[in-house]
Every structure is written in structure tokens, then in C-alpha cells.
Amino acid sequence: MTMPNDEGELYVRIRIGAASAVLAGLLAVGAAVPAEADDHSTPQDRSTYSQESARAGSGIGAFETKGDNVHFSHTVRGAINAHGWWKRLSGPATKAKVTIELQVKSGTGWRTLNTGSKTVYSGGGSAKRASAAWKCTNLIQRHTFRSVIDVDLIGYPDQANKKITAAQTLYCGT
């Protein structure tokens, strides 16, 4: 074994050791998250956002932030809405505060029209999700909408990642 002869060589060895530790941690988390097969044989709700983002924090396990695309409400005529929820994959957390922002494209950026939040158990469905809605001023103007969903686990730290759903162009005046 050779001893480092200057600080530069020691620094490189420390960086390589730290990088190896980080890689081992990522591989351990990846092995703990189950893979899901993509089943195209079953019909899917058109408003469901199919891409999922799994997040894991220090010792809390893993969960997915989920949400549907902005769509016209099935219960309130002339209104659009979006929903956000979470799904626990592993770990002790059972409840989370889900916050959803319904946004409209405005110039070169996005403007929030409405925000909704709710503390819910893992899952989805009407009782286990947060919603944000907007009553259209008319059904003639065409705008592009999206939602931004944040999940904060109750009692556990998690990353600040947010899910952004696909942009939807709808005839809904703002």
C-alpha cells in the first residue's frame, strides 16, 4: 500500500470512496423498489397520468407521487380540475399532506389558478387525494393547463421533488 504524498492524491481517494458509497446506496434503494410491468391489455382512465416518480428519503422507504392530467370535471359543468395522491411502496409512513396546484400557461411561464391540499392515507380514489378546480369563464378561449403535485410525508423528512403532469390544451377561459 502506498501512502499519499500530497493533499491532491488524498483528496482524490476520498472522493472515489464517497462516490462508491453513494453508488452502493442508490443500488440498495433500487433493489428495494419493486418493478411494475406495463400492462396495455387493461383499459386505462384517459385522465390518469401514467408516468410515475418514486422518491426515497433517509430511512423512510419509498413512495410514488401520482396525479391525473387536468380535465373537465364530471360533476361540475364548465369546470376543470386535477387530482394528486401518493402510493407507499415501502417504509413506515402512512399519511402525507398532498398539495396540488392547477396552472395555466401564461406567456413564457405558468400561473397558478388554484391550489388544493389534503392530508391523506396512501392510495388514491376520492377520499385519498387532493384536488384543485377552476370554473371556466367561457368555453371558447383555448388555454394550456397542467398540475404540480407535492407530497410531504407526515412525521418523516422527504425530498422536495414535485410531479408535473403533462400539459393539456382545453377550451376553458381563465
C-alpha positions as CSV (number, residue, x, y, z in Angstrom):
1,M,0.0,0.0,0.0
2,T,1.4,3.4,-0.9
3,M,0.9,6.4,1.3
4,P,-0.4,9.6,-0.3
5,N,2.5,12.0,-0.9
6,D,0.4,15.2,-1.2
7,E,-3.1,16.5,-0.4
8,G,-4.2,16.2,-4.0
9,E,-3.8,12.4,-4.1
10,L,-5.6,12.1,-0.7
11,Y,-8.5,14.2,-1.9
12,V,-8.9,12.0,-5.0
13,R,-9.0,8.9,-2.8
14,I,-11.6,10.4,-0.5
15,R,-13.8,11.5,-3.5
16,I,-13.6,8.0,-5.0
17,G,-14.6,6.4,-1.7
18,A,-17.5,8.8,-1.2
19,A,-18.7,8.2,-4.8
20,S,-18.6,4.4,-4.2
21,A,-20.7,4.8,-1.0
22,V,-23.3,6.9,-2.8
23,L,-23.5,4.3,-5.7
24,A,-23.9,1.5,-3.2
25,G,-26.7,3.4,-1.5
26,L,-28.5,4.0,-4.8
27,L,-28.2,0.4,-5.8
28,A,-29.7,-0.7,-2.4
29,V,-32.7,1.7,-2.9
30,G,-33.2,0.5,-6.5
31,A,-33.2,-3.1,-5.3
32,A,-35.9,-2.4,-2.7
33,V,-38.3,-0.8,-5.1
34,P,-40.4,-3.4,-7.0
35,A,-40.6,-3.2,-10.7
36,E,-44.0,-2.8,-12.3
37,A,-44.9,-4.4,-15.6
38,D,-46.7,-2.2,-18.1
39,D,-50.0,-3.9,-18.8
40,H,-51.6,-2.5,-22.0
41,S,-54.3,-5.1,-22.1
42,T,-56.5,-3.4,-19.5
43,P,-58.3,-0.1,-20.3
44,Q,-56.9,3.0,-18.5
45,D,-58.7,6.1,-17.4
46,R,-57.8,8.7,-20.0
47,S,-57.2,11.3,-17.3
48,T,-54.6,9.2,-15.4
49,Y,-51.0,10.5,-15.7
50,S,-49.1,7.3,-16.5
51,Q,-45.5,8.4,-15.7
52,E,-44.7,7.8,-12.0
53,S,-41.9,9.3,-9.8
54,A,-40.6,7.2,-7.0
55,R,-38.9,9.1,-4.2
56,A,-37.0,7.9,-1.1
57,G,-35.5,9.8,1.8
58,S,-33.2,8.8,4.6
59,G,-34.7,5.7,6.2
60,I,-38.3,6.4,5.2
61,G,-38.6,3.9,2.4
62,A,-40.1,4.8,-1.0
63,F,-43.3,6.2,-2.4
64,E,-44.7,7.4,-5.7
65,T,-46.3,10.9,-6.3
66,K,-49.2,10.4,-8.6
67,G,-51.8,12.6,-10.3
68,D,-54.1,12.9,-13.3
69,N,-53.9,15.4,-16.1
70,V,-56.1,18.5,-15.9
71,H,-59.5,17.6,-17.3
72,F,-63.1,18.8,-17.4
73,S,-65.0,17.9,-14.2
74,H,-67.5,15.1,-14.4
75,T,-69.6,16.6,-11.6
76,V,-69.4,20.4,-12.1
77,R,-70.4,21.7,-15.5
78,G,-67.9,24.1,-17.1
79,A,-65.1,23.5,-14.6
80,I,-61.7,21.9,-14.9
81,N,-59.9,20.0,-12.2
82,A,-56.9,17.9,-11.4
83,H,-56.1,15.4,-8.6
84,G,-53.0,14.4,-6.7
85,W,-52.3,11.4,-4.4
86,W,-49.4,9.2,-3.3
87,K,-48.7,5.5,-3.1
88,R,-46.4,4.0,-0.4
89,L,-44.0,1.4,-1.8
90,S,-42.1,0.7,1.5
91,G,-41.3,2.3,4.8
92,P,-43.2,3.3,8.0
93,A,-45.0,6.5,6.7
94,T,-48.8,6.1,6.5
95,K,-50.1,9.7,5.9
96,A,-48.9,12.6,3.8
97,K,-50.0,16.1,3.0
98,V,-50.7,16.3,-0.7
99,T,-50.7,19.7,-2.3
100,I,-51.8,20.3,-5.9
101,E,-51.5,23.5,-8.0
102,L,-53.7,23.9,-11.1
103,Q,-51.7,26.1,-13.5
104,V,-52.3,27.8,-16.9
105,K,-49.6,28.7,-19.4
106,S,-49.1,32.5,-19.4
107,G,-46.6,34.0,-21.8
108,T,-43.3,32.2,-21.2
109,G,-44.2,30.8,-17.8
110,W,-47.0,29.2,-15.7
111,R,-49.6,31.0,-13.5
112,T,-51.3,29.1,-10.6
113,L,-55.1,29.4,-10.8
114,N,-56.0,27.4,-7.7
115,T,-54.3,25.3,-5.0
116,G,-55.7,22.4,-3.0
117,S,-54.2,20.3,-0.2
118,K,-55.3,17.5,1.9
119,T,-53.7,15.1,4.4
120,V,-54.5,11.6,3.2
121,Y,-53.5,7.9,3.6
122,S,-51.7,6.2,0.7
123,G,-53.8,5.1,-2.2
124,G,-55.9,7.4,-4.3
125,G,-59.6,7.5,-5.0
126,S,-61.9,10.3,-4.0
127,A,-61.2,10.0,-0.2
128,K,-57.4,9.7,-0.6
129,R,-56.5,12.6,-2.9
130,A,-56.2,16.3,-3.0
131,S,-57.9,18.3,-5.8
132,A,-57.8,21.7,-7.4
133,A,-60.6,23.1,-9.5
134,W,-61.3,26.1,-11.7
135,K,-64.6,27.4,-13.0
136,C,-64.1,28.4,-16.7
137,T,-65.3,31.9,-17.5
138,N,-66.2,30.7,-21.0
139,L,-65.8,27.6,-23.2
140,I,-64.4,29.4,-26.2
141,Q,-60.9,30.5,-25.2
142,R,-58.3,27.9,-25.6
143,H,-55.6,27.6,-22.9
144,T,-52.9,25.1,-21.9
145,F,-53.1,23.7,-18.3
146,R,-51.0,21.4,-16.1
147,S,-50.8,20.5,-12.4
148,V,-47.9,20.4,-10.0
149,I,-48.1,17.9,-7.1
150,D,-46.1,17.9,-3.9
151,V,-46.2,15.1,-1.3
152,D,-44.9,15.8,2.2
153,L,-44.9,12.7,4.5
154,I,-46.3,13.3,7.9
155,G,-43.5,12.8,10.6
156,Y,-40.8,11.9,8.1
157,P,-38.3,14.0,6.0
158,D,-38.5,13.6,2.3
159,Q,-37.1,15.2,-0.8
160,A,-38.6,18.4,-2.3
161,N,-39.3,16.7,-5.7
162,K,-42.7,17.6,-7.3
163,K,-44.6,15.9,-10.1
164,I,-45.6,18.0,-13.1
165,T,-48.3,16.4,-15.2
166,A,-48.4,16.7,-19.0
167,A,-49.8,19.9,-20.4
168,Q,-53.4,19.7,-21.7
169,T,-55.0,22.2,-24.1
170,L,-58.6,22.8,-23.3
171,Y,-61.3,25.3,-24.3
172,C,-61.7,27.0,-20.9
173,G,-61.4,30.7,-20.3
174,T,-59.5,32.0,-17.4
